[in-house]
């Protein structure tokens, strides 16, 4: 008895804990891949409907057979009842033996006694068929409702995913805009480029300063040279006489005014 109790307890523990584990695994799979889980649920409903439909087909065949047996038995009983009068006349006339009449009567009474059983079997077959028809109708309705709900759920899932993608795109766009606005302070490449421009600009300014320092003596020397030229060569025009100007332009040496007057 203790062994039986132990096995019974083991069976209950397995049924309880592994059954719960199976439910948790199914829920986890459904949450991870709802499309596949939905297809699996539909396949299960479709299998139940298919199995019930096959049983209904067999029940219909059984009912048809029982109904046919009842019809045949009733026809046989009715025919034998009609023949009973004729057989009574033949028995009175000595045209048929009592043994034959006895056999006929036994069969007729047996068929009449069997008729209620056949009627009961027909009724049972019909009830079983009707119950299966109810189950098939319910399963068919359940499958149709499941398809309707599954379609709505899939549409809702697709819409939710579209909204998720849209919001993700908006978030990405906002992040890009924020990155562009703060890129000057955040981009190492732009910072390096700015530092490079500052360095080149400082180098150019330094070269300009050095060049200006080197150019200053040259400018001063040119200024002194110009002063010397202005001192050593009198300015054109001014008090220069017409004769002196002609002599200067023709390359003739200048002569004393007196000599020119004497000649």
Number of C-alpha atoms within 10 A of each C-alpha: 6 7 8 9 10 11 12 12 12 12 11 12 12 13 12 11 11 12 12 12 13 11 12 12 12 13 14 13 13 16 11 11 11 16 15 12 17 17 13 13 15 17 13 13 17 16 12 17 21 15 13 18 19 14 17 21 15 13 21 19 14 18 21 15 14 21 19 13 17 21 15 12 17 15 12 15 19 14 12 17 13 11 12 16 11 10 18 15 12 14 15 11 9 10 11 14 12 13 9 12 16 11 11 16 15 12 14 19 13 12 17 16 11 13 18 12 12 18 16 13 18 21 15 14 21 19 14 18 21 15 14 20 19 13 17 21 15 13 19 18 13 15 20 13 12 16 15 12 12 16 12 12 15 15 12 12 14 12 12 12 12 12 12 12 12 12 12 12 12 12 12 12 12 12 12 13 12 11 14 12 11 11 15 13 10 12 13 11 11 13 14 11 12 13 12 12 12 12 12 12 12 12 12 12 12 12 12 12 12 11 11 11 11 11 11 11 11 11 11 11 11 12 12 12 12 12 11 11 12 11 10 9 8 10 11 8 9 7 8 12 10 10 12 15 14 13 14 12 9 9 9 10 9 12 11 8 9 8 8 8 7 6 5
